[in-house]
Amino acid sequence: MATLTMLRLSEEEQALLLDVMLQQRYASELVSSEITDIETGQKKCEETRIKQLNNLLVRLHKAGV
């Protein structure tokens, strides 16, 4: 994981990665996993981020992604 935090992606690479995640239907799985890690105490974050993640997950599910 440390390698990923050091990796700097260009905006184009970020957009490409996001597109792949959406097309492969991994986006909702990733967001759901992040929420689970926070809820189980494996990760810490602000309440605002939790709300944003929950809202994003709802939108992804509604979109069928």
C-alpha positions in Angstrom: 0.0 0.0 0.0 2.9 2.4 0.7 3.8 2.1 -3.0 0.3 3.4 -4.0 0.5 6.4 -1.7 3.8 7.4 -3.4 2.3 6.9 -6.9 1.3 10.2 -8.5 -1.2 9.8 -11.3 -1.9 12.5 -13.9 -5.4 13.7 -14.3 -5.7 11.6 -17.5 -4.5 8.5 -15.6 -7.0 9.2 -12.8 -9.8 9.5 -15.3 -8.8 6.3 -17.0 -8.6 4.4 -13.8 -12.0 5.7 -12.7 -13.4 4.7 -16.1 -12.1 1.2 -15.8 -13.4 0.8 -12.2 -16.9 1.9 -13.4 -16.9 -0.3 -16.5 -15.8 -3.3 -14.5 -18.3 -2.5 -11.8 -15.7 -2.3 -9.1 -16.5 1.2 -7.9 -19.3 0.2 -5.5 -17.3 -2.7 -4.2 -14.4 -0.4 -3.4 -16.6 2.2 -1.7 -18.4 -0.5 0.3 -15.1 -2.0 1.4 -13.8 1.5 2.5 -17.0 2.0 4.6 -16.6 -1.5 6.1 -13.0 -0.7 7.0 -14.0 2.5 8.7 -16.9 0.9 10.6 -14.7 -1.9 11.9 -12.1 0.5 13.1 -9.4 -0.6 10.6 -9.4 3.0 9.2 -10.1 6.3 10.7 -11.7 9.3 9.0 -13.9 12.3 9.6 -17.7 12.0 9.8 -18.0 14.2 6.7 -16.1 11.6 4.7 -18.3 8.8 5.9 -21.4 10.7 4.8 -19.8 11.4 1.4 -18.9 7.7 1.0 -22.4 6.6 2.0 -24.0 9.1 -0.5 -21.6 7.9 -3.2 -22.5 4.3 -2.6 -26.2 5.1 -2.9 -25.6 6.9 -6.2 -23.5 4.0 -7.5 -26.1 1.5 -6.6 -28.9 3.6 -8.2 -26.8 3.8 -11.4 -26.2 0.0 -11.3 -22.4 0.4 -11.1 
